[in-house]
Amino acid sequence: MCQCTQIFREESGLNQIKVYCFVHLSIQEFLAALYVFLMFTNDNNNLMAKEKSLRNKSSLYEDAVDHALQFENGHLDLFLRFLLGLSLQSNQHLLQGLLSPTGSGSQSNKETVRYIKEKIRKKLPLQRCINLFHCLNELNDHSLVEEIQSYLRSGSISKSKLSSGQWSALVFMLLTSEKLDVFDLKKYIRSDATLLKFLPVVRSSRTALLNECKLTKKSCEAIASVLKSNSCCLRVLDMSGNKLQDSGVKLLSAGLEDSHCKLETLKLIDCNLTEKSCEVLVSTLSSNTSSLRELDLGGNELQDSGVRFICAGLENPQCKLETLRLAGSRIEEEGCVSLASALRSNPSHLKELDLSGNTSGDSGVKLLSSVQEDPLYKLETLRLND
């Protein structure tokens, strides 16, 4: 067992009986794939078939594909990739001593590639399609991805009507890109439906530029589900210039308030919002799990009543906001006075406050300026009337 210490871990089972488990499930999946492969190659026993029959090798892989697709949770995804990887002769030389002579498998691989492509062209759930692209990758077939790359190079991707398989290829290509840092929906077709197809990409990106993409509250609900994911990498979200309305922000807040959300910058400029959105965002600003550092609500009809809700969040000791932009939001003197009071009641982290394009009033300007000048507070940048 000395050579297996990195594969197995010893544990105590029932009645203190020693049992062994795999350190990582990927090892278990590989060994399962190896067993299925050897049983078929050496004994002509297709463990993936519902009924025993003497069929060619491609039938094993087709049966395995069908079996894996039955699990929406991706239970057999890794197993399937390993199995298809073992089908390549370039990998089989590592199995010398385990395999009986099998001859060339190039024809069966071509048939398997064709079969997988047929599955991709059907309307399968996106995650299932993405795994099938991983399978094609294992078989060294990149034709569908190369087709999408030619679309991108021609600049016609935003005008082309892509098939479901082509959409899946595009998502797969972006997910496997080493430069997946900023995702800009404007490069593609601007709609709720397009964004829904790209959700795995948004989840894996650090910055999502979704501004001016004809999005509605339907997209807010989808983005909220992304923010709730413990695998979400998103830190900057710009949904400006979309008619999200208050109902959209309410749906989005479910994700913002989730403990898994690590969003640091949120831009909702010109989104047809009112004071109701400010009321919803108070709980986000006040949450001890919130990572939000920058909030831009400029160009919305927030008015003084909306500012009062924002102030309730700023006054909370848990608030970590450093930049607040409320430019052109119909804020008058009363709102500025409320902001000055909130900043004085809690020497918060706020370093930048943008109130340009509002009617601040003399007393509002005076009070906010005094906060900026006071060394007790961290306010470094204050923008008032242009």
Secondary structure, DSSP 8 states (H G I E B T S, - for coil): -GGGTTTEEEEE-GGG-EEEEESSHHHHHHHHHHHHHHHHHHH---TT-SS-----HHHHHHHHHHHHHT-TT-TTHHHHHHHHHHTSHHHHGGGTTT-------HHHHHHHHHHHHHHHHS---HHHHHHHHHHHHHTT--HHHHHHHHHHHHT-TTTS---HHHHHHHHHHHHT-TTTTEEEGGGS--SHHHHHHTHHHHHH-SEEE-TTS---HHHHHHHHHHHT-TT----EEE-TTS--HHHHHHHHHHHHTSTT----EEE-TTS---HHHHHHHHHHHH-TT----EEE-TTS--HHHHHHHHHHHHTSTT----EEE-TTS---HHHHHHHHHHHHHS--S--EEE-TTS---HHHHHHHHHHHH-TTS---EEE---
